[in-house]
Amino acid sequence: MSSARAFDVVVWGATGFTGRLVAEHLARDYKTGVRWAMAGRSQDRLEKLRLELSEQYGGELRDVPILVGDIKDQASLDSIAAQTRVMLSTAGPFALMGTPVVDAAVRGGCHYVDITGETPWVREIIGKYHEEAKKKNLRIVPCCGFDSIPFDLGALLVVRHLAERYGKQPARVLNVVMGSKGGVSGGTIASGMNAFSEMKRKPELRATASDVYALVPPEAKGGDGEFWGVQFCRELGKYLAPFVMQSCNNRVVHRSNYLLRYTEDSRDFRYQESVAAPSWFAARSVQLGTIAIVTAMSQTWLHPLLKKMLPAQGEGPTREMMLNGFYKNRVLAWSKEPAGEAPVLVQAEVGDPHRDGGYWGTSRMLLESALCLALQQKELEADKTLQKGGVLTPASAMGMLLVERLRKAGLTFKVLEDGAAAAGSS
Ligand SMILES: NC(=O)c1ccc[n+]([C@@H]2O[C@H](COP(=O)([O-])OP(=O)(O)OC[C@H]3O[C@@H](n4cnc5c(N)ncnc54)[C@H](OP(=O)(O)O)[C@@H]3O)[C@@H](O)[C@H]2O)c1
């Protein structure tokens, strides 16, 4: 890629709820060292945002360039992609608005990151762009928000620790949300509703959406499924209930395993995602509540009513909610051993003690992913464990380099304890 490009990062969708937070992190924390521009469909809204940022964070921000594009005008997106090393996109629903942006990135020769959680769309762009991006050494990396960075990089952390400390491969990884606090935005709700509307229009998408192996080739499918039950986890002393965003994260982690070969035969790798609860009754409530939410969202006739009750597009949690939010995950990995031998258990803590994962956290994770691709190209090239191009996952595109960046940004990625453990978790 030409280093003569004007920008390291272009923030596409800067005027949206999450895009604005990305622009704010840049304005506040990267006053120097990063060449960036804000982009979107409305010159007026972008100018308003730039003015607000300059009033809040310094007059020099009045010079941040503005690029205007339209998803129905491919040439306008191509022109933006040609000027930057990385296109960062927060404009969703991605199934409606994402493909022309990825198309511009791949043809225009820049890397790409986004925060989609819409796996049927991710599968579509793998089919369309993986090979070309691979040939061109371009890293196209969807799912760089709360879905799925903490889960994908959490799994990578424990798998790497098993390999480096014990020379072992994992049989199984369990990612558990131990606690979290935050809100939800209108854009997220719109994307969820659109996913269900699309499934109604195209019933074939239903099978993709419920397949934990949706993002790997058919020959790489193993025997995993989604976890919708309630079970006891002996290691944590907690009950486990289903986690709603397994619908994205499981697929991403399985793609990372496929691309990075966590196990010699990637089909042997098992992965589960859950929420911890203090009692069986609490876990059962979470399970039933999760099923109720998914069922309500899947009823398209309810969408007009839900839209009236929930935040509108462009709206989201208050700053206070985001800065008083937190999330704390526990990741467990059991090594693969011959029958009858006790596996090694490795555990890690992943999270952010001071900010929500959904928006403040997501915008930061997305920005750090973009900066990793824009500014750490030599280190990325030197890391032989990483994929150099294609439609990738955070773990397979940036791996431990991104973990390091996120640690510096205040996130927790900590291996807790290790040693032999009894087989099984529940
Ligand atoms: N993975 C995660 O953890 C995570 C977390 C948060 C959000 N998300 C996802 O991120 C996306 C954005 O969420 P949000 O709450 O920030 O949404 P939002 O506030 O509604 O912002 C959407 C953005 O898309 C732009 N946009 C809408 N229609 C467009 C069009 N036709 N052409 C060009 N741009 C268009 C909007 O521009 P205007 O300002 O001009 O309208 C705005 O910048 C959603 O898909 C959501 O699900 C994911």
PDBQT file of the ligand as one rigid body, heavy atoms in Angstrom, charges set to zero:
ROOT
HETATM    1  N1  LIG A 501     -20.270  -4.749  17.687  1.00  0.00    +0.000 N 
HETATM    2  C1  LIG A 501     -20.687  -4.006  18.682  1.00  0.00    +0.000 C 
HETATM    3  O1  LIG A 501     -20.408  -4.300  19.795  1.00  0.00    +0.000 OA
HETATM    4  C2  LIG A 501     -21.504  -2.781  18.358  1.00  0.00    +0.000 A 
HETATM    5  C3  LIG A 501     -21.652  -1.791  19.319  1.00  0.00    +0.000 A 
HETATM    6  C4  LIG A 501     -22.335  -0.644  18.969  1.00  0.00    +0.000 A 
HETATM    7  C5  LIG A 501     -22.900  -0.519  17.706  1.00  0.00    +0.000 A 
HETATM    8  N2  LIG A 501     -22.754  -1.530  16.817  1.00  0.00    +0.000 N 
HETATM    9  C6  LIG A 501     -23.317  -1.426  15.455  1.00  0.00    +0.000 C 
HETATM   10  O2  LIG A 501     -22.819  -0.243  14.870  1.00  0.00    +0.000 OA
HETATM   11  C7  LIG A 501     -23.772   0.298  13.996  1.00  0.00    +0.000 C 
HETATM   12  C8  LIG A 501     -23.984   1.749  14.333  1.00  0.00    +0.000 C 
HETATM   13  O3  LIG A 501     -24.630   1.890  15.577  1.00  0.00    +0.000 OA
HETATM   14  P1  LIG A 501     -24.971   3.354  16.111  1.00  0.00    +0.000 P 
HETATM   15  O4  LIG A 501     -25.783   3.205  17.321  1.00  0.00    +0.000 OA
HETATM   16  O5  LIG A 501     -23.738   4.179  16.152  1.00  0.00    +0.000 OA
HETATM   17  O6  LIG A 501     -25.932   3.845  14.898  1.00  0.00    +0.000 OA
HETATM   18  P2  LIG A 501     -26.432   5.280  14.474  1.00  0.00    +0.000 P 
HETATM   19  O7  LIG A 501     -26.257   6.258  15.566  1.00  0.00    +0.000 OA
HETATM   20  O8  LIG A 501     -27.784   5.089  13.895  1.00  0.00    +0.000 OA
HETATM   21  O9  LIG A 501     -25.402   5.690  13.309  1.00  0.00    +0.000 OA
HETATM   22  C9  LIG A 501     -25.452   5.110  12.043  1.00  0.00    +0.000 C 
HETATM   23  C10 LIG A 501     -24.506   5.828  11.094  1.00  0.00    +0.000 C 
HETATM   24  O10 LIG A 501     -24.781   5.351   9.777  1.00  0.00    +0.000 OA
HETATM   25  C11 LIG A 501     -24.960   6.454   8.923  1.00  0.00    +0.000 C 
HETATM   26  N3  LIG A 501     -25.906   6.184   7.853  1.00  0.00    +0.000 N 
HETATM   27  C12 LIG A 501     -27.203   5.826   7.976  1.00  0.00    +0.000 A 
HETATM   28  N4  LIG A 501     -27.751   5.667   6.753  1.00  0.00    +0.000 NA
HETATM   29  C13 LIG A 501     -26.776   5.949   5.860  1.00  0.00    +0.000 A 
HETATM   30  C14 LIG A 501     -26.701   5.978   4.443  1.00  0.00    +0.000 A 
HETATM   31  N5  LIG A 501     -27.768   5.687   3.687  1.00  0.00    +0.000 N 
HETATM   32  N6  LIG A 501     -25.533   6.324   3.877  1.00  0.00    +0.000 NA
HETATM   33  C15 LIG A 501     -24.460   6.614   4.625  1.00  0.00    +0.000 A 
HETATM   34  N7  LIG A 501     -24.455   6.609   5.961  1.00  0.00    +0.000 NA
HETATM   35  C16 LIG A 501     -25.598   6.287   6.566  1.00  0.00    +0.000 A 
HETATM   36  C17 LIG A 501     -25.513   7.553   9.807  1.00  0.00    +0.000 C 
HETATM   37  O11 LIG A 501     -25.296   8.800   9.189  1.00  0.00    +0.000 OA
HETATM   38  P3  LIG A 501     -26.178  10.099   9.552  1.00  0.00    +0.000 P 
HETATM   39  O12 LIG A 501     -25.627  10.621  10.840  1.00  0.00    +0.000 OA
HETATM   40  O13 LIG A 501     -25.913  11.001   8.411  1.00  0.00    +0.000 OA
HETATM   41  O14 LIG A 501     -27.606   9.667   9.672  1.00  0.00    +0.000 OA
HETATM   42  C18 LIG A 501     -24.672   7.341  11.057  1.00  0.00    +0.000 C 
HETATM   43  O15 LIG A 501     -23.411   7.943  10.887  1.00  0.00    +0.000 OA
HETATM   44  C19 LIG A 501     -25.015  -0.584  14.125  1.00  0.00    +0.000 C 
HETATM   45  O16 LIG A 501     -25.008  -1.512  13.070  1.00  0.00    +0.000 OA
HETATM   46  C20 LIG A 501     -24.818  -1.289  15.437  1.00  0.00    +0.000 C 
HETATM   47  O17 LIG A 501     -25.445  -2.545  15.492  1.00  0.00    +0.000 OA
HETATM   48  C21 LIG A 501     -22.069  -2.653  17.118  1.00  0.00    +0.000 A 
ENDROOT
TORSDOF 0
